[in-house]
Amino acid sequence: MATSEERDIKDRAHKDDDKQDGDGDGGFLDKVKDFIHDVGEKIEEAIGFGKPTADVAGIHIPSISLEKVEIVVDVLIKNPNPVPIPLIDIDYLIESDGRKLIAGLIPDAGTIHAHGEETVKIPVKLVFDDIKNTYHDIHPGSIIPYKVKVDLIVDVPVFGRLTLPLEKNGEIPIPYKPDIDVEKIKFQKFSFEEAVALVHLKLENKNDFDMGLNALDYEIWLGDVSIGSAELSESTKIDKNGISRMNIPITFRPKDFGSALWDMIRGKGTGYTMKGHIDVDTPWGAMKLPIDREGGTTRLKKEDDDDDDDESAIGVDDVLKATAASDY
């Protein structure tokens, strides 16, 4: 009959055997896992899988106006893998000082070729009225900072779904149309049949950036009568928040004025209107801005009047001489 001491020895022996068997199973499984991992790494090295890279290659502004600005973000994506990878989504956000200006999602954005690179274009349109109505401290004529944030979501073999975050900073303007005023009209020739004059214009740039004036088209009315229109190519710089002056030629027939001319002769004055566009260069590209002035007053200038009067001036003597000549 076995003693209690012998039974304890046998029990410990059985436990040691079970432990050894368990260690053997664990060691085998670990070896299998290591083998599979090594095989995976070898396959990855042999085939050449890797994570794609992306960068903001540039930001372009194809067009800008008083109403909106169109922005295109160019993102360069490089695929080092031997198989094409799908670009699942593009998630973008444009903000200014931490405030959202616009956000969007572009699904199923395409495929990046194997061992290739693609430039993906993200078009964005900012409407200035939406921005000004949302953030009242952003006013016309100002320049605001912006940050573009882009998340590219790709699906890569071995790695699975990846998100590539990108950021880029810049500035955009909130354009404001220039103010225009007719300071005076100086005549070089005057008769009822034909008048040749120089219109002295004052252009005020109310923006926080310089503008390079390249061209101007305009039409001028005295009362309800159009006295002329033309296009003028003249290069000049208008400093930010500055004033520039220019002279534009005009030819018209005073006898077509009707009552407007006689109102000026009697000293009553008559209203003038000027409308047109100017083509300008800005740091963000070319712009075509409207110009208009309504409700201005023009009158006949007496000989003792100051030539620098803010109102447009036509010499009385010229008109009286023309009137006398027409009587013969």
Buried (B, 14 or more C-beta within 10 A) or exposed (E): EEEEEEEEEEEEEEEEEEEEEEEEEEEEEEEEEEEEEEEEEEEBEEEEBBEBEBEBBEBEBEBBEBEBBBBEBBBBBBBBBEEBBBBBBBBBBBBBEEEEBBEEEBEEBBBBEEEBBBEBEBEBEBEBEEBBEEBEEBEBBBBBEBBBBBBBBBEBEEBEEBEBEBEBEBEBBBBBBBBBBBBBBBBEEBBBEEBEBBBBBBBEBBBBBBBEBBBBBBEBBBBEBEBBBBEBEEEBEBEEEBEBEBEBEBEBBBBEBEEBBEBBBEEEBBBBBBBBBBBBBBEBEEBBBEBEBEEBBBBBBEEEBEEEEEBBBBBBEBBEEBBEEEEE
